[in-house]
Amino acid sequence: MKKHHHRNYKYHAITFKLSQGQYKSLKNYCKARRTTPIKLIKRSIERFISHYEYGVPEELTVLENQLDLFKDSEIAND
């Protein structure tokens, strides 16, 4: 009989603070939708946490000192 290898997953905790009003709002929304705050937050950020595990494409990378000179001139010419 073969042994099945169990994959070890690493999890990282992320914390952030909410005001009391924001927390009450989150709890009320989750109660109305019959979900948990963790599921709601994960569903909200799913597109950011599932597609860029190995890197971000060049077209999505914004440089700090980047100028778009040609986009402005194309709009002015039209």
C-alpha positions, 0 to 999 in steps of 0.5 A: 500500500502506498503512503499518501504524502500530505502537503504542508501549507503555510498560512500567514495572519494579516491584521488590521483595525476597524473603528467601532462603527465599521465593525458593527456595520461589518457584523450587521452586513454579515448577519444579513447575508448569512456569512462570516466576516472572514469569508466576506473579506476573502471573497472581496479580495479574491482577485488580488490574492489568487492571480499574482502568486508568482509575479505581476505582469509588466503592464500592471506595474506602475513606476513611481516617476512614470510620465505618460507624455504620448497619451496626453498628446494623442488626446490633444490631436484628436 
